[in-house]
Amino acid sequence: MLHGVFDRLPFTRLKGFIWLTLMLLLIAVLLGKWSQLNEKLEETKVKLTVSNFYNNAVSLRNLWELNDKPNHITVNNIDLSFTTLGWPIVVESRQINCTKMWILLSGEQVVSSYISLSNKKTVNSSGYNSCEYQIIDGKGLELSYENETIHIDGFLTRI
């Protein structure tokens, strides 16, 4: 009787070793797939934000058209003006207010703490500064105006 117990012990150890190996292999595969999935999720987040910005800009331009092309209106407690072609712009002290443009075009009430805002003067912005919004490390969007037309470009860079 005691002899049968010792016969099963190597089999039990082998079974445990196989389970442990399979579990470690499964975890390694899931971690590899997770990083790929996370990268795609980050890219999708930037693309959706760019699309949201553009859709809100178009909606504001339509509002400008429907209201008989006013020079200024107030939306969500933000005073905004329009370019000569009707694109929304918030200018304060002869510079685009990047924070208010984010709130206006993203649809959010405040700028999230994980979003990095910066503005810069570029050659193509012809009189206006540009706004860069870094959403995730190395990924974000740029808001600029060229020939009185809004440009919203997503950028995806690998570090």
Summary of the structure (lengths in Angstrom):
residues: 159
radius of gyration: 26.9
end to end distance: 64.6
largest distance: 97.2
contacts: 414
relative contact order: 0.12
helix: 48%
strand: 28%
